[in-house]
């Protein structure tokens, strides 16, 4: 009897957060790949056709975070997980204070060009959900296709590499496949310039350590991870010459971003001067890592199909802060380009992480004898969603910034109190948006 009542209560409670399916009729849709394959299904979201770069993600949850990640700009995102949309979409607004940065997800809107799923959920259930995936896509002008074999698409992309695509919706679905020269390649454009802030702005101005962020398309959880650790953050456009104001800050952070890093060479040249003349801590993630590498003299190259998902293992080759050499960390990633591993490495630099699957460079750092404190990682320590194995790299970075700031303000004869360098995070719960079913 007890078990029966509990089951009945569970069903009733689930019903409070379950929304009825949309009654709008879907249109026919076809995904065309430049390599010649076509996949027919039905559309959801915005009833329009688009061009883009077709990529896949192995993430099994957090589709809302992936779709709002600016690093997916210009891309047709194929989800390998069969069912997408089952927990809907939350309200994307939060306060802007010392805990939050204005959004729940990774940006204010959907960033990818389109989504491809095997089965879109027409009913969704979660206590934070306010709308369906289809409704959200329609409101953002983003088309989707469902009812296609995403496993077959993923196998094609893994075997032949990322390819350009065309999602044809409605009347366009009956047309023949586009010619090869008709496909649009988003990487020919400076996508970073499209997603970066145009004007500087501040977050948590009362923080005890001042961090400048070069915005190549920063995920919100990067900014949130800095703010929640007590940093005052100033977000700058990607091509802003930080050297003009660098003495006002205790550290520099370079964010993730979409597209080809070679479009960001102006930022790399500015950073090269910073590295030569400035001795305060610098940390970069994803695109920021690649820009640091180019500033150091490394080359960036395009990978066959990139790494996108929440389960990429990386091996630490050196110890630094919370990172221990020889340990494998599971990471969240989203990138198409990587830094070339070369021997010898540029003077003053060493490899930091290597990918356990494809041996690509996953991190670099300044050497101990360089006199610098610089780190770059290809993966996302802040995840959202994904593993939190490396989240404490943010704590490590800010601890170095605080130590450097304290050292500058303390007379040489007065020893530093290590306990004052890093304020205690009494009970930090790593950020996870409460939308998972």
C-alpha beads as a LAMMPS data file, in Angstrom:
LAMMPS data file: protein, C-alpha beads

437 atoms
436 bonds

1 atom types
1 bond types

-500.0 500.0 xlo xhi
-500.0 500.0 ylo yhi
-500.0 500.0 zlo zhi

Masses

1 110.0

Atoms # bond

1 1 1 0.000 0.000 0.000
2 1 1 2.805 2.429 0.932
3 1 1 4.657 1.726 -2.308
4 1 1 1.457 2.262 -4.317
5 1 1 0.776 5.608 -2.611
6 1 1 4.361 6.796 -3.134
7 1 1 4.136 5.921 -6.826
8 1 1 0.835 7.823 -7.115
9 1 1 2.326 10.892 -5.346
10 1 1 5.363 10.807 -7.635
11 1 1 3.153 10.745 -10.720
12 1 1 1.064 13.646 -9.448
13 1 1 4.113 15.767 -8.550
14 1 1 5.632 15.151 -11.963
15 1 1 2.400 16.314 -13.543
16 1 1 2.717 19.738 -11.893
17 1 1 5.839 20.431 -13.977
18 1 1 4.831 18.658 -17.179
19 1 1 3.680 20.733 -20.111
20 1 1 1.490 19.610 -22.958
21 1 1 3.067 19.124 -26.394
22 1 1 2.860 21.845 -28.997
23 1 1 -0.099 21.568 -31.332
24 1 1 1.622 23.365 -34.221
25 1 1 2.243 21.175 -37.286
26 1 1 5.902 20.644 -38.191
27 1 1 7.334 21.172 -41.643
28 1 1 9.481 18.745 -43.612
29 1 1 13.212 19.301 -43.176
30 1 1 16.403 17.922 -44.726
31 1 1 19.988 18.157 -43.511
32 1 1 22.398 18.259 -46.463
33 1 1 26.124 17.702 -45.928
34 1 1 28.730 19.062 -48.330
35 1 1 30.188 15.567 -48.540
36 1 1 27.040 14.446 -50.358
37 1 1 24.795 12.819 -47.750
38 1 1 21.260 13.995 -46.935
39 1 1 19.023 13.174 -43.956
40 1 1 15.268 13.778 -43.995
41 1 1 13.126 14.495 -40.957
42 1 1 10.705 17.076 -39.629
43 1 1 11.403 20.562 -38.392
44 1 1 10.920 22.226 -35.031
45 1 1 11.800 25.687 -33.805
46 1 1 12.059 28.500 -36.362
47 1 1 10.619 27.606 -39.792
48 1 1 13.611 28.774 -41.824
49 1 1 16.602 27.314 -43.666
50 1 1 20.221 27.989 -42.713
51 1 1 23.848 27.231 -43.632
52 1 1 26.579 26.313 -41.172
53 1 1 29.379 24.019 -40.085
54 1 1 28.059 20.617 -38.981
55 1 1 29.577 19.373 -35.708
56 1 1 28.569 16.878 -33.035
57 1 1 28.559 16.917 -29.234
58 1 1 28.707 13.828 -27.023
59 1 1 27.204 15.658 -24.026
60 1 1 24.417 13.628 -22.439
61 1 1 22.854 16.581 -20.595
62 1 1 22.957 20.403 -20.444
63 1 1 21.729 20.987 -23.989
64 1 1 20.651 24.504 -22.971
65 1 1 24.198 25.376 -21.855
66 1 1 25.694 23.957 -25.062
67 1 1 23.287 25.849 -27.292
68 1 1 24.003 29.174 -25.545
69 1 1 27.803 28.702 -25.616
70 1 1 29.235 31.416 -27.938
71 1 1 31.868 28.913 -29.108
72 1 1 29.095 27.232 -31.168
73 1 1 28.527 30.359 -33.245
74 1 1 27.844 29.496 -36.905
75 1 1 27.538 25.757 -36.249
76 1 1 24.821 23.178 -36.870
77 1 1 24.936 21.242 -33.621
78 1 1 24.244 17.497 -33.742
79 1 1 23.464 15.933 -30.358
80 1 1 24.513 12.297 -30.052
81 1 1 22.137 11.776 -27.103
82 1 1 18.877 10.446 -28.641
83 1 1 16.310 12.409 -26.593
84 1 1 16.768 16.175 -26.313
85 1 1 14.396 18.680 -24.710
86 1 1 12.944 16.484 -21.955
87 1 1 13.571 19.016 -19.167
88 1 1 12.638 22.117 -21.165
89 1 1 14.282 25.524 -20.860
90 1 1 14.529 27.668 -17.699
91 1 1 14.059 31.383 -17.206
92 1 1 17.457 32.769 -18.232
93 1 1 17.605 35.837 -15.987
94 1 1 19.440 36.286 -12.674
95 1 1 20.596 39.284 -10.634
96 1 1 23.978 40.862 -11.312
97 1 1 25.809 40.771 -7.979
98 1 1 28.650 38.968 -6.212
99 1 1 27.082 35.590 -7.020
100 1 1 25.536 35.881 -10.474
101 1 1 26.187 37.645 -13.768
102 1 1 22.717 38.243 -15.215
103 1 1 22.020 34.905 -16.913
104 1 1 21.452 31.300 -15.842
105 1 1 22.775 29.787 -19.071
106 1 1 25.998 30.608 -20.942
107 1 1 24.746 33.738 -22.744
108 1 1 21.559 35.689 -23.336
109 1 1 20.468 33.754 -26.428
110 1 1 20.998 30.607 -28.490
111 1 1 24.352 30.855 -30.266
112 1 1 24.413 27.809 -32.564
113 1 1 22.850 28.148 -36.026
114 1 1 20.650 25.040 -35.778
115 1 1 20.218 21.801 -33.827
116 1 1 19.901 18.214 -35.032
117 1 1 18.330 15.604 -32.727
118 1 1 17.087 12.044 -33.091
119 1 1 13.972 12.686 -31.007
120 1 1 12.877 16.095 -29.712
121 1 1 10.799 15.903 -26.539
122 1 1 7.338 17.344 -27.116
123 1 1 6.562 17.136 -23.405
124 1 1 9.035 18.504 -20.870
125 1 1 9.178 18.260 -17.111
126 1 1 11.280 20.254 -14.666
127 1 1 10.409 22.635 -11.858
128 1 1 12.487 25.473 -13.385
129 1 1 11.235 24.998 -16.954
130 1 1 9.231 27.827 -18.525
131 1 1 9.095 26.716 -22.168
132 1 1 9.876 23.857 -24.524
133 1 1 13.016 23.460 -26.602
134 1 1 10.955 23.996 -29.759
135 1 1 9.385 27.200 -28.430
136 1 1 12.782 28.510 -27.301
137 1 1 14.328 27.816 -30.706
138 1 1 11.424 29.488 -32.491
139 1 1 11.715 32.578 -30.285
140 1 1 15.436 32.823 -31.052
141 1 1 15.039 32.261 -34.795
142 1 1 16.918 28.944 -34.659
143 1 1 15.678 25.969 -36.740
144 1 1 15.907 22.329 -35.709
145 1 1 15.416 18.926 -37.297
146 1 1 14.246 15.758 -35.554
147 1 1 13.541 12.204 -36.673
148 1 1 16.974 11.679 -38.224
149 1 1 19.657 9.076 -37.497
150 1 1 22.099 11.142 -35.450
151 1 1 24.301 8.083 -34.898
152 1 1 24.838 7.770 -38.657
153 1 1 25.552 11.509 -38.929
154 1 1 28.057 11.320 -36.061
155 1 1 29.852 8.344 -37.612
156 1 1 30.169 10.259 -40.877
157 1 1 31.598 13.303 -39.118
158 1 1 34.044 11.155 -37.146
159 1 1 35.216 9.312 -40.262
160 1 1 35.433 12.186 -42.727
161 1 1 35.762 15.127 -40.341
162 1 1 33.608 18.149 -39.634
163 1 1 31.810 19.273 -42.780
164 1 1 29.689 22.186 -43.953
165 1 1 25.935 21.738 -43.995
166 1 1 22.589 23.106 -45.054
167 1 1 19.383 22.653 -43.055
168 1 1 16.537 23.047 -45.557
169 1 1 13.084 23.595 -44.033
170 1 1 9.625 23.725 -45.581
171 1 1 9.546 24.341 -49.335
172 1 1 13.358 24.306 -49.415
173 1 1 13.307 20.674 -48.255
174 1 1 11.993 19.561 -51.662
175 1 1 14.878 21.181 -53.529
176 1 1 17.906 19.204 -54.670
177 1 1 21.136 19.190 -52.661
178 1 1 23.180 22.405 -52.897
179 1 1 26.274 22.531 -55.089
180 1 1 29.610 22.306 -53.294
181 1 1 30.414 25.965 -53.988
182 1 1 27.117 27.111 -52.446
183 1 1 27.988 26.015 -48.902
184 1 1 28.897 28.809 -46.478
185 1 1 31.942 28.339 -44.261
186 1 1 31.527 30.335 -41.021
187 1 1 35.228 29.993 -40.162
188 1 1 36.096 32.394 -42.981
189 1 1 34.535 35.124 -40.843
190 1 1 35.814 36.581 -37.579
191 1 1 33.189 34.962 -35.359
192 1 1 34.910 36.249 -32.216
193 1 1 34.197 39.799 -33.295
194 1 1 30.505 38.895 -33.636
195 1 1 30.114 37.560 -30.078
196 1 1 32.581 39.703 -28.085
197 1 1 31.325 42.655 -26.069
198 1 1 31.612 45.955 -27.912
199 1 1 32.069 48.070 -24.797
200 1 1 33.810 47.300 -21.474
201 1 1 31.649 46.558 -18.437
202 1 1 32.203 45.626 -14.790
203 1 1 30.994 42.833 -12.526
204 1 1 31.277 42.721 -8.723
205 1 1 33.230 46.008 -8.511
206 1 1 33.733 45.590 -4.742
207 1 1 35.838 42.441 -5.170
208 1 1 39.223 42.373 -3.432
209 1 1 41.278 41.521 -6.548
210 1 1 40.868 43.189 -9.960
211 1 1 40.796 40.924 -13.000
212 1 1 40.568 42.043 -16.631
213 1 1 38.856 39.593 -19.006
214 1 1 39.485 39.682 -22.751
215 1 1 36.135 38.537 -24.138
216 1 1 36.497 36.264 -27.176
217 1 1 32.994 34.922 -26.522
218 1 1 33.069 34.257 -22.787
219 1 1 30.734 31.684 -21.288
220 1 1 28.798 33.165 -18.385
221 1 1 30.073 30.522 -15.994
222 1 1 33.649 31.701 -16.526
223 1 1 32.658 35.156 -15.305
224 1 1 30.517 33.602 -12.558
225 1 1 33.447 31.444 -11.400
226 1 1 35.633 34.555 -11.028
227 1 1 32.955 36.657 -9.314
228 1 1 32.017 33.925 -6.827
229 1 1 35.649 33.748 -5.767
230 1 1 35.662 37.421 -4.843
231 1 1 37.129 38.988 -7.983
232 1 1 36.177 42.389 -9.350
233 1 1 35.892 41.710 -13.085
234 1 1 36.207 44.122 -16.010
235 1 1 35.160 42.558 -19.329
236 1 1 36.946 44.018 -22.370
237 1 1 36.447 43.598 -26.150
238 1 1 38.634 40.881 -27.688
239 1 1 40.913 43.341 -29.532
240 1 1 41.242 45.877 -26.705
241 1 1 44.893 46.782 -26.047
242 1 1 45.191 45.710 -22.441
243 1 1 48.673 47.220 -22.232
244 1 1 47.133 50.694 -21.993
245 1 1 45.465 49.921 -18.647
246 1 1 47.330 46.848 -17.359
247 1 1 48.762 48.552 -14.264
248 1 1 45.209 48.927 -12.896
249 1 1 44.737 45.141 -12.650
250 1 1 46.036 42.233 -10.603
251 1 1 45.564 39.617 -13.304
252 1 1 44.471 38.996 -16.889
253 1 1 42.024 36.326 -18.072
254 1 1 41.461 35.302 -21.717
255 1 1 38.111 33.606 -22.424
256 1 1 36.845 30.965 -24.826
257 1 1 35.450 31.881 -28.231
258 1 1 34.351 30.526 -31.643
259 1 1 36.082 29.976 -34.946
260 1 1 39.638 30.205 -36.234
261 1 1 42.149 31.612 -33.706
262 1 1 44.181 33.132 -36.533
263 1 1 41.475 35.804 -36.805
264 1 1 42.610 36.869 -33.309
265 1 1 46.218 37.605 -34.243
266 1 1 45.864 41.297 -33.198
267 1 1 45.055 40.085 -29.668
268 1 1 48.010 37.675 -29.755
269 1 1 50.398 40.468 -30.746
270 1 1 49.093 42.703 -27.949
271 1 1 49.478 39.803 -25.526
272 1 1 53.038 39.163 -26.676
273 1 1 53.972 42.614 -25.435
274 1 1 52.107 41.961 -22.176
275 1 1 54.043 38.728 -21.652
276 1 1 57.326 40.522 -22.240
277 1 1 56.684 43.527 -20.014
278 1 1 54.157 42.426 -17.338
279 1 1 54.793 39.942 -14.538
280 1 1 51.304 39.469 -13.095
281 1 1 49.301 36.192 -13.466
282 1 1 47.567 35.355 -16.761
283 1 1 45.094 32.525 -17.394
284 1 1 43.405 31.504 -20.646
285 1 1 40.712 28.976 -21.574
286 1 1 39.971 27.480 -25.020
287 1 1 40.395 30.360 -27.516
288 1 1 42.254 32.248 -24.793
289 1 1 44.639 29.302 -24.474
290 1 1 45.244 29.337 -28.232
291 1 1 45.900 33.093 -28.215
292 1 1 48.435 32.628 -25.387
293 1 1 50.094 29.886 -27.426
294 1 1 50.316 32.046 -30.553
295 1 1 51.731 34.910 -28.490
296 1 1 54.371 32.484 -27.173
297 1 1 55.329 31.391 -30.708
298 1 1 53.239 28.231 -31.197
299 1 1 51.017 27.552 -34.210
300 1 1 47.302 26.708 -34.174
301 1 1 45.852 24.104 -36.548
302 1 1 42.406 22.843 -37.485
303 1 1 41.527 19.407 -36.076
304 1 1 39.665 16.765 -38.073
305 1 1 36.460 16.895 -36.032
306 1 1 37.491 18.682 -32.843
307 1 1 36.536 17.730 -29.308
308 1 1 33.044 18.534 -28.048
309 1 1 31.496 16.925 -25.010
310 1 1 31.775 16.478 -21.248
311 1 1 33.979 13.404 -21.059
312 1 1 37.399 14.235 -22.528
313 1 1 40.304 12.781 -20.474
314 1 1 43.463 14.884 -20.205
315 1 1 46.799 13.948 -18.617
316 1 1 48.605 16.552 -16.503
317 1 1 52.284 16.710 -17.494
318 1 1 53.234 19.213 -14.782
319 1 1 52.059 20.198 -11.321
320 1 1 50.630 23.629 -10.561
321 1 1 48.352 24.545 -7.669
322 1 1 45.533 21.994 -7.456
323 1 1 46.779 20.181 -10.591
324 1 1 49.076 17.228 -9.972
325 1 1 51.411 15.796 -12.613
326 1 1 50.553 12.262 -13.730
327 1 1 46.872 12.489 -12.900
328 1 1 44.138 12.137 -15.547
329 1 1 41.334 14.705 -15.327
330 1 1 37.956 14.358 -17.069
331 1 1 36.997 17.620 -18.773
332 1 1 34.332 19.493 -20.707
333 1 1 35.427 20.706 -24.164
334 1 1 34.209 22.542 -27.253
335 1 1 36.833 23.364 -29.878
336 1 1 37.832 22.735 -33.502
337 1 1 41.378 24.112 -33.324
338 1 1 44.386 23.199 -31.194
339 1 1 48.014 24.214 -30.654
340 1 1 50.729 22.199 -32.387
341 1 1 53.002 20.139 -30.164
342 1 1 56.556 20.969 -31.157
343 1 1 60.040 20.059 -29.961
344 1 1 61.682 22.119 -28.704
345 1 1 58.927 24.149 -27.053
346 1 1 59.376 27.954 -27.051
347 1 1 61.824 29.172 -24.403
348 1 1 60.090 29.773 -21.069
349 1 1 57.146 27.484 -21.879
350 1 1 56.230 23.844 -21.337
351 1 1 53.286 21.543 -22.148
352 1 1 50.813 21.381 -19.260
353 1 1 48.173 18.837 -20.399
354 1 1 47.849 16.317 -23.225
355 1 1 44.645 14.699 -24.504
356 1 1 44.532 10.987 -23.653
357 1 1 42.485 10.147 -26.770
358 1 1 44.216 12.016 -29.596
359 1 1 47.437 13.359 -27.961
360 1 1 46.539 16.959 -28.816
361 1 1 47.883 19.758 -26.622
362 1 1 45.366 20.505 -23.865
363 1 1 47.401 23.047 -21.917
364 1 1 50.597 25.065 -21.723
365 1 1 52.244 26.984 -18.886
366 1 1 55.213 29.205 -18.220
367 1 1 58.232 27.414 -16.778
368 1 1 59.369 27.924 -13.182
369 1 1 62.565 29.682 -14.295
370 1 1 60.730 32.108 -16.613
371 1 1 59.652 34.314 -13.721
372 1 1 56.083 34.308 -15.119
373 1 1 52.757 32.906 -13.882
374 1 1 50.880 32.053 -17.069
375 1 1 48.583 29.095 -17.802
376 1 1 46.417 28.149 -20.751
377 1 1 44.053 25.163 -21.008
378 1 1 42.060 23.943 -24.001
379 1 1 39.279 22.488 -21.857
380 1 1 36.698 24.236 -19.645
381 1 1 37.436 23.988 -15.896
382 1 1 34.152 25.813 -15.197
383 1 1 32.189 23.190 -17.222
384 1 1 28.420 23.921 -16.730
385 1 1 27.476 21.253 -17.361
386 1 1 30.074 18.597 -17.060
387 1 1 32.785 17.287 -14.728
388 1 1 34.294 19.599 -12.137
389 1 1 37.689 17.872 -11.865
390 1 1 39.616 21.075 -12.627
391 1 1 37.303 23.772 -11.220
392 1 1 39.877 24.740 -8.581
393 1 1 42.112 26.183 -11.303
394 1 1 40.077 29.375 -10.837
395 1 1 40.952 29.345 -7.136
396 1 1 44.625 28.743 -8.030
397 1 1 44.665 31.663 -10.468
398 1 1 43.093 34.124 -8.044
399 1 1 45.361 32.929 -5.229
400 1 1 48.366 33.825 -7.386
401 1 1 46.822 37.224 -8.175
402 1 1 46.243 37.921 -4.479
403 1 1 49.737 36.744 -3.545
404 1 1 51.293 39.001 -6.163
405 1 1 49.160 41.942 -5.041
406 1 1 50.069 41.368 -1.391
407 1 1 53.765 41.031 -2.228
408 1 1 53.714 44.414 -3.985
409 1 1 52.055 46.085 -0.994
410 1 1 54.233 44.575 1.772
411 1 1 57.670 45.983 2.725
412 1 1 60.523 43.550 2.017
413 1 1 61.316 43.043 5.709
414 1 1 57.727 42.023 6.544
415 1 1 56.902 38.337 5.867
416 1 1 53.648 37.488 4.114
417 1 1 50.870 35.755 6.000
418 1 1 49.895 32.866 3.724
419 1 1 46.505 32.583 5.417
420 1 1 45.595 36.029 4.077
421 1 1 46.490 35.272 0.485
422 1 1 43.420 33.196 -0.362
423 1 1 40.145 33.963 1.426
424 1 1 38.356 30.789 2.450
425 1 1 35.408 29.667 0.364
426 1 1 33.473 28.335 3.316
427 1 1 30.970 26.306 1.341
428 1 1 31.234 26.750 -2.408
429 1 1 28.857 24.660 -4.413
430 1 1 30.134 24.434 -8.013
431 1 1 27.706 26.126 -10.380
432 1 1 25.257 23.791 -12.039
433 1 1 22.140 25.207 -13.621
434 1 1 19.151 23.511 -12.042
435 1 1 17.536 22.212 -15.198
436 1 1 18.670 18.604 -15.256
437 1 1 15.853 16.149 -14.816

Bonds

1 1 1 2
2 1 2 3
3 1 3 4
4 1 4 5
5 1 5 6
6 1 6 7
7 1 7 8
8 1 8 9
9 1 9 10
10 1 10 11
11 1 11 12
12 1 12 13
13 1 13 14
14 1 14 15
15 1 15 16
16 1 16 17
17 1 17 18
18 1 18 19
19 1 19 20
20 1 20 21
21 1 21 22
22 1 22 23
23 1 23 24
24 1 24 25
25 1 25 26
26 1 26 27
27 1 27 28
28 1 28 29
29 1 29 30
30 1 30 31
31 1 31 32
32 1 32 33
33 1 33 34
34 1 34 35
35 1 35 36
36 1 36 37
37 1 37 38
38 1 38 39
39 1 39 40
40 1 40 41
41 1 41 42
42 1 42 43
43 1 43 44
44 1 44 45
45 1 45 46
46 1 46 47
47 1 47 48
48 1 48 49
49 1 49 50
50 1 50 51
51 1 51 52
52 1 52 53
53 1 53 54
54 1 54 55
55 1 55 56
56 1 56 57
57 1 57 58
58 1 58 59
59 1 59 60
60 1 60 61
61 1 61 62
62 1 62 63
63 1 63 64
64 1 64 65
65 1 65 66
66 1 66 67
67 1 67 68
68 1 68 69
69 1 69 70
70 1 70 71
71 1 71 72
72 1 72 73
73 1 73 74
74 1 74 75
75 1 75 76
76 1 76 77
77 1 77 78
78 1 78 79
79 1 79 80
80 1 80 81
81 1 81 82
82 1 82 83
83 1 83 84
84 1 84 85
85 1 85 86
86 1 86 87
87 1 87 88
88 1 88 89
89 1 89 90
90 1 90 91
91 1 91 92
92 1 92 93
93 1 93 94
94 1 94 95
95 1 95 96
96 1 96 97
97 1 97 98
98 1 98 99
99 1 99 100
100 1 100 101
101 1 101 102
102 1 102 103
103 1 103 104
104 1 104 105
105 1 105 106
106 1 106 107
107 1 107 108
108 1 108 109
109 1 109 110
110 1 110 111
111 1 111 112
112 1 112 113
113 1 113 114
114 1 114 115
115 1 115 116
116 1 116 117
117 1 117 118
118 1 118 119
119 1 119 120
120 1 120 121
121 1 121 122
122 1 122 123
123 1 123 124
124 1 124 125
125 1 125 126
126 1 126 127
127 1 127 128
128 1 128 129
129 1 129 130
130 1 130 131
131 1 131 132
132 1 132 133
133 1 133 134
134 1 134 135
135 1 135 136
136 1 136 137
137 1 137 138
138 1 138 139
139 1 139 140
140 1 140 141
141 1 141 142
142 1 142 143
143 1 143 144
144 1 144 145
145 1 145 146
146 1 146 147
147 1 147 148
148 1 148 149
149 1 149 150
150 1 150 151
151 1 151 152
152 1 152 153
153 1 153 154
154 1 154 155
155 1 155 156
156 1 156 157
157 1 157 158
158 1 158 159
159 1 159 160
160 1 160 161
161 1 161 162
162 1 162 163
163 1 163 164
164 1 164 165
165 1 165 166
166 1 166 167
167 1 167 168
168 1 168 169
169 1 169 170
170 1 170 171
171 1 171 172
172 1 172 173
173 1 173 174
174 1 174 175
175 1 175 176
176 1 176 177
177 1 177 178
178 1 178 179
179 1 179 180
180 1 180 181
181 1 181 182
182 1 182 183
183 1 183 184
184 1 184 185
185 1 185 186
186 1 186 187
187 1 187 188
188 1 188 189
189 1 189 190
190 1 190 191
191 1 191 192
192 1 192 193
193 1 193 194
194 1 194 195
195 1 195 196
196 1 196 197
197 1 197 198
198 1 198 199
199 1 199 200
200 1 200 201
201 1 201 202
202 1 202 203
203 1 203 204
204 1 204 205
205 1 205 206
206 1 206 207
207 1 207 208
208 1 208 209
209 1 209 210
210 1 210 211
211 1 211 212
212 1 212 213
213 1 213 214
214 1 214 215
215 1 215 216
216 1 216 217
217 1 217 218
218 1 218 219
219 1 219 220
220 1 220 221
221 1 221 222
222 1 222 223
223 1 223 224
224 1 224 225
225 1 225 226
226 1 226 227
227 1 227 228
228 1 228 229
229 1 229 230
230 1 230 231
231 1 231 232
232 1 232 233
233 1 233 234
234 1 234 235
235 1 235 236
236 1 236 237
237 1 237 238
238 1 238 239
239 1 239 240
240 1 240 241
241 1 241 242
242 1 242 243
243 1 243 244
244 1 244 245
245 1 245 246
246 1 246 247
247 1 247 248
248 1 248 249
249 1 249 250
250 1 250 251
251 1 251 252
252 1 252 253
253 1 253 254
254 1 254 255
255 1 255 256
256 1 256 257
257 1 257 258
258 1 258 259
259 1 259 260
260 1 260 261
261 1 261 262
262 1 262 263
263 1 263 264
264 1 264 265
265 1 265 266
266 1 266 267
267 1 267 268
268 1 268 269
269 1 269 270
270 1 270 271
271 1 271 272
272 1 272 273
273 1 273 274
274 1 274 275
275 1 275 276
276 1 276 277
277 1 277 278
278 1 278 279
279 1 279 280
280 1 280 281
281 1 281 282
282 1 282 283
283 1 283 284
284 1 284 285
285 1 285 286
286 1 286 287
287 1 287 288
288 1 288 289
289 1 289 290
290 1 290 291
291 1 291 292
292 1 292 293
293 1 293 294
294 1 294 295
295 1 295 296
296 1 296 297
297 1 297 298
298 1 298 299
299 1 299 300
300 1 300 301
301 1 301 302
302 1 302 303
303 1 303 304
304 1 304 305
305 1 305 306
306 1 306 307
307 1 307 308
308 1 308 309
309 1 309 310
310 1 310 311
311 1 311 312
312 1 312 313
313 1 313 314
314 1 314 315
315 1 315 316
316 1 316 317
317 1 317 318
318 1 318 319
319 1 319 320
320 1 320 321
321 1 321 322
322 1 322 323
323 1 323 324
324 1 324 325
325 1 325 326
326 1 326 327
327 1 327 328
328 1 328 329
329 1 329 330
330 1 330 331
331 1 331 332
332 1 332 333
333 1 333 334
334 1 334 335
335 1 335 336
336 1 336 337
337 1 337 338
338 1 338 339
339 1 339 340
340 1 340 341
341 1 341 342
342 1 342 343
343 1 343 344
344 1 344 345
345 1 345 346
346 1 346 347
347 1 347 348
348 1 348 349
349 1 349 350
350 1 350 351
351 1 351 352
352 1 352 353
353 1 353 354
354 1 354 355
355 1 355 356
356 1 356 357
357 1 357 358
358 1 358 359
359 1 359 360
360 1 360 361
361 1 361 362
362 1 362 363
363 1 363 364
364 1 364 365
365 1 365 366
366 1 366 367
367 1 367 368
368 1 368 369
369 1 369 370
370 1 370 371
371 1 371 372
372 1 372 373
373 1 373 374
374 1 374 375
375 1 375 376
376 1 376 377
377 1 377 378
378 1 378 379
379 1 379 380
380 1 380 381
381 1 381 382
382 1 382 383
383 1 383 384
384 1 384 385
385 1 385 386
386 1 386 387
387 1 387 388
388 1 388 389
389 1 389 390
390 1 390 391
391 1 391 392
392 1 392 393
393 1 393 394
394 1 394 395
395 1 395 396
396 1 396 397
397 1 397 398
398 1 398 399
399 1 399 400
400 1 400 401
401 1 401 402
402 1 402 403
403 1 403 404
404 1 404 405
405 1 405 406
406 1 406 407
407 1 407 408
408 1 408 409
409 1 409 410
410 1 410 411
411 1 411 412
412 1 412 413
413 1 413 414
414 1 414 415
415 1 415 416
416 1 416 417
417 1 417 418
418 1 418 419
419 1 419 420
420 1 420 421
421 1 421 422
422 1 422 423
423 1 423 424
424 1 424 425
425 1 425 426
426 1 426 427
427 1 427 428
428 1 428 429
429 1 429 430
430 1 430 431
431 1 431 432
432 1 432 433
433 1 433 434
434 1 434 435
435 1 435 436
436 1 436 437
